[in-house]
Every structure is written in C-alpha cells, then in structure tokens.
C-alpha cells in the first residue's frame, strides 16, 4: 500500500514538473520574437557546416587516400534578411 502511494505521488510530481516546464517555455517563447529563433537556427546550421568542413579537412590531412570527392553542398534558397532595429 505504501509503495502504491509513493508511486502515485511520484507520478503526480513528475506530471506537475512537466506542466510547469511547458508553462515556463510558453511564457519565454511569447517574449522572444520569431526572428530570434529563425536566426538561431540559421546560425546553428552554419556552425555545423563549418564543423563538417573542419572534420573533412582533418581527414584529408590524416589520410589523403581516403578523402572522397566532396559532393556539392545543397543549395538552399536564399532567405530574406530582415532588419531588426535595436534600441540602445
């Protein structure tokens, strides 16, 4: 009986923490403009492409025989950059 109560309270706590976390995320998301997330995704993509390039270069230095011909990077459609005024 004690185990069932403990499990139930543990499940209630977990549910409460998840709901509270979702609430905090929703509150912060409402304060931050969508452009922030768009630029963040774009910056993350560029960082990952730069890391890929560095790893490919290191592989070529270590073993040039195994360096396969590089496929052309996928062409992404250009995104229009919006000017964001920052008050300062």
Beta strands, then each sheet from edge to edge (+ up, - down):
end
